[in-house]
Amino acid sequence: MSNFDAKTVKNEVVQWIRDWFDKNGKDCNAVVGISGGKDSSVVATLCVEALGKDRVIGVLMPNHIQDDIRYSHSLCDYLDIKNYTVDVGAAIDELLNNIHFKADDIQISKQTITNLPARIRMATLYAISQSVNGRVANTCNLSEDWVGYATRYGDAAGDFSPLSQLTVSEVKAIGRELGLPSELVNKTPIDGLCGKTDEDNLGFTYDILDKYIRTGEIDNKDIKNKIDSMHEKNLFKLQLMPSFQYSPQV
């Protein structure tokens, strides 16, 4: 990982974004969900460099109250991009209440409550995107995807994905190369679902995971087994939906 050339990769990603928009959305806008963390900060900044600030739209989506929303505002001010704040809390509450009262034999699971906000946020991004001639940016990184740390059809969705082949360590390096404020690059990642840090939920650090992904090296056998198990169980999230293959007889 020490030979990662952040400047070169940054330039390659910027060019990739330009090329993608030329083919899949010429003159369209990049719509980015802004959490204030490193991933959305880096993606938004890469899009600004690739397309210009007038073609990047940030969307802030608190669930009623977001204690750290100042980071999101800080990024939008820093990039000077148009942005909208949409409180998704009412939509989440209303849907859960409707399920509770209209399907009262269903016990709403903890997993549902945890993942629903991410799916409502993605629906919000697409609702805005389709109204502003946009394309939705995915902000997941390779480290999260490797262990399934994303919500299928939630934050794992999107139209284009600048960071999905880059580890957390590499994303941070690009953030520094872009000149982003340290508080955005190094902000402790919180999952936005249950309020814990990513590393608390995972049970290991991103440094350990990133080194294992890139080199295959890891000291703790128990952590290795845990990472391997999570990777295998969550591979389906990265694959196309399985479909029945029908071959009509001629």
C-alpha positions, -999 to 999 in steps of 0.1 A, spaced: 0 0 0 30 23 5 35 26 -33 0 40 -39 4 71 -61 -25 93 -50 -18 120 -75 -18 97 -105 -49 78 -94 -67 110 -86 -61 122 -121 -72 89 -135 -105 89 -116 -112 125 -127 -107 115 -163 -128 84 -158 -157 105 -145 -154 129 -175 -154 99 -199 -183 83 -182 -205 114 -184 -195 119 -220 -209 85 -228 -238 82 -202 -249 117 -195 -234 144 -215 -243 178 -199 -259 159 -170 -252 168 -134 -236 147 -107 -259 142 -77 -240 133 -46 -255 124 -12 -234 144 13 -228 128 47 -198 149 56 -175 119 57 -144 112 37 -162 92 9 -189 117 0 -163 145 4 -139 129 -20 -165 119 -45 -180 154 -46 -146 170 -49 -136 146 -77 -168 154 -95 -162 191 -92 -127 187 -106 -140 165 -135 -172 185 -144 -170 219 -127 -189 230 -97 -220 241 -116 -226 205 -126 -224 190 -91 -253 190 -67 -251 179 -31 -280 164 -12 -280 164 26 -304 139 41 -307 140 79 -330 116 97 -347 144 117 -316 155 136 -280 148 124 -256 159 151 -226 161 127 -244 178 98 -220 207 101 -195 187 82 -218 183 53 -225 221 52 -188 227 55 -180 205 24 -207 222 3 -194 257 14 -158 246 6 -167 234 -29 -193 262 -34 -218 237 -49 -255 239 -51 -271 218 -23 -304 208 -9 -314 195 25 -342 170 26 -352 156 60 -360 119 54 -371 113 89 -408 118 82 -408 94 53 -390 67 73 -414 71 102 -445 71 80 -435 39 62 -427 21 94 -460 32 110 -479 20 79 -463 -14 80 -470 -16 118 -507 -7 115 -515 -21 80 -496 -54 85 -499 -58 122 -489 -95 121 -454 -85 109 -428 -78 136 -406 -51 122 -370 -64 125 -340 -45 138 -324 -50 104 -353 -33 87 -351 -3 110 -313 -2 105 -313 -4 67 -345 15 58 -330 50 61 -302 41 36 -329 30 11 -351 60 16 -320 82 11 -312 65 -22 -348 69 -33 -345 106 -24 -313 110 -45 -330 94 -75 -361 116 -71 -339 147 -71 -316 134 -98 -344 127 -123 -357 162 -117 -324 180 -123 -310 161 -153 -287 142 -129 -267 110 -125 -264 96 -89 -229 90 -76 -222 59 -55 -199 67 -26 -189 32 -14 -153 22 -12 -136 -12 -17 -131 -18 20 -168 -14 28 -178 -34 -2 -153 -62 6 -171 -71 39 -206 -61 28 -207 -29 48 -233 -13 27 -271 -15 23 -282 -32 -9 -304 -8 -29 -294 18 -4 -260 34 -3 -247 5 -24 -267 18 -54 -259 45 -79 -252 52 -115 -214 56 -113 -189 46 -87 -156 65 -85 -143 48 -53 -154 12 -54 -120 -1 -64 -101 20 -37 -96 11 -1 -103 34 28 -65 42 31 -64 50 -6 -95 72 -4 -80 92 24 -48 96 4 -68 110 -25 -86 133 -2 -53 147 10 -41 150 -26 -73 170 -34 -65 194 -6 -97 187 14 -98 199 50 -83 174 74 -116 173 94 -134 159 64 -107 134 53 -100 121 88 -136 123 103 -143 91 123 -167 71 101 -201 64 117 -224 41 98 -253 65 98 -276 36 107 -271 27 143 -248 55 155 -217 33 161 -183 38 144 -177 15 114 -147 -1 132 -168 -8 163 -194 -26 142 -168 -45 122 -147 -56 151 -114 -47 133 -98 -16 119 -98 -4 83 -60 -4 84 -60 -42 91 -87 -48 64 -69 -26 38 -36 -44 43 -53 -77 40 -71 -67 8 -40 -54 -9 -13 -79 4 -31 -109 18 -11 -103 50 -28 -104 84 -15 -114 119 -47 -123 137 -62 -156 124 -96 -149 141 -99 -115 123 -88 -132 90 -115 -158 94 -141 -131 102 -131 -110 72 -132 -140 49 -166 -150 62 -181 -116 58 -167 -113 23 -181 -146 12 -216 -140 27 -219 -106 12 -206 -111 -23 -241 -113 -36 -245 -76 -29 -219 -68 -56 -234 -91 -82 -263 -88 -106 -295 -102 -95 -296 -140 -104 -321 -147 -131 -336 -178 -146 -320 -185 -179 -345 -196 -205 -334 -210 -238 -364 -212 -262 -365 -242 -285 -362 -233 -321 
